[in-house]
Amino acid sequence: MIIEQEEKFKDVLSKIEGKINEQSFFNKFLELYPEAWKKHKIMYSKFNKSKQFGQKIPLPKPEVSLRKEIRVWLQK
């Protein structure tokens, strides 16, 4: 989960030049908010390490989850 996601997504949207799609949004987000992306990956890593042997991880990988959040947000 990204803190202040709505505000960050609005900022990214305003700074995209050209066609707006999931890939361009994802790339611009990584460019503008590298710290938020780093924290997102760290949270996934911490959860992944804390799982017990034999249990499945219910979280998707960080790239997949961010792309899904972008896709849902762009459809609004």
N, C-alpha and C positions, 0 to 999 in steps of 0.2 A: 504494500500500500504506500502510495506516495503522499506525503504531507502537502496540504494546500494544492491538491491536484487540479481542481477547477480553475484556480487563478493561473497556475503554471500552463495549463492547456490553452487558456484564453490568450496568454502572452505568446505562446508558440504559434498559435493560429495567426495572430496579427503580424508575425515576422516571417511567415513563409511567403516566398516569392514564387510565382508560377502556379502550376497545378497542385491542388491540395489532395493528397491521398495518404493512405496509412503509412507508406514507406517514407514519404517526404516529411510527414509529421514526426515519425519516429526518429529520423536522422536529425531534424532540427531540435527535438527535445534533448537528444544526447549532446548536441552542441551547446545548447543554452543552459542545461541543468545537469552537468556531469556529477555534481555532488549528490543530487537526488537519485540519480541512476546508481551511483556507487552504494548509497544507503539501501536502495531497493535490492541490489544484489547481495549485500551483506546480510540483510534480514533473511533472504532465501537460504544463504549458506548456513547461517546459525540454526535455522529450523531443520535443514537437511542433516546437520551434524547431531542435533538433539534427538533424532528419531531413534527408536529402539530397534534392535536387530529383527528383521523379518516384517516390519511394518512398512506399508506403502506410504509415500508422501502425497498428501492430497493437494499440494500446491503445484501449479505449473511452473516451468522454468521462468526466470525473470523476463527474458525477451518475449516469451509467449504471453505472459500476464500483462505486460505493458502494452503490447500490440492489441490485446483484447480490450483493455481499458480505452485505448485510443479509438478503436473501431466503434465501441459503444458510444463514446463521447461524440464522435463525428456524426453519428446517426441521429443525434438529438436535434 
